[in-house]
């Protein structure tokens, strides 16, 4: 069994009203989300980390969406009420997890990710050799940290993680099924070339409410204004809780 790790952070227990489960981008780790807890008042944060990165970097990363989702659903305890957030590849993972879970999340936040079904790339990145993959990663998403590129073993491990995650993305096959009833919020950076089209496409995947939001920055807008993004996430989930309680009473 692959080891799915979680990092949990929470404000004072008496203030928690819901849990936000976060899924990382390709090559990313859960620690990036752990720092958000101070910006999401009222929410317990659970950052979900697949194998092959950070403290479990020695494990082989998973390379298919069905296997990844199956392991997450089997190993992570989803405590209602909860919402899901994913960035880039993580948004696609969060979507498939939402489809597999019962009960469903209060809301699904998808950030900087095209909606299913995905168009197939002419040249899958996961088939490139290490030098080509490294160059393509930095061309598309910016330079890797200097601490990573200066250490041959660490760079090799990071590229192996990227390769596995990109294989998950590039071999993903959307299986049509019932649309989610959970509301979806699609988020994109203001300078993402295809952000608007990506956002609009997510509307087709829910029978519930749909909202879109443009944030300052590009593909990694999540790193530019975590306080503003945190307010958006927290306020939206709190509003969903109020509506859910009214539906029960009414």
Number of C-alpha atoms within 10 A of each C-alpha: 5 16 17 18 18 20 15 18 18 19 15 11 10 7 12 14 17 20 25 29 26 27 26 24 23 19 19 21 20 22 16 13 23 18 12 17 21 16 17 23 20 23 29 22 27 25 23 23 23 29 21 25 21 15 11 15 16 11 14 17 22 21 19 18 22 15 12 22 21 13 17 20 16 10 15 14 10 20 13 14 18 22 28 27 23 24 26 20 23 25 26 26 27 24 22 18 21 22 19 13 11 10 13 20 24 24 27 27 23 30 31 29 24 23 22 18 12 14 9 12 8 6 9 13 19 21 12 13 11 15 9 12 18 21 13 15 16 11 10 9 11 11 13 14 9 9 9 15 15 10 10 10 11 14 19 15 18 21 21 21 25 24 24 20 26 22 20 24 24 20 15 18 15 12 8 9 8 9 12 19 16 21 21 26 21 27 24 30 22 17 15 17 12 14 21 20 12 21 25 15 14 20 19 13 20 16 14 13 12 19 14 18 14 19 20 17 16 19 22 19 22 23 13 14 12 18 16 14 20 19 14 14 22 20 16 16 25 17 11 18 18 10 12 14 11 10 9 7 7 6
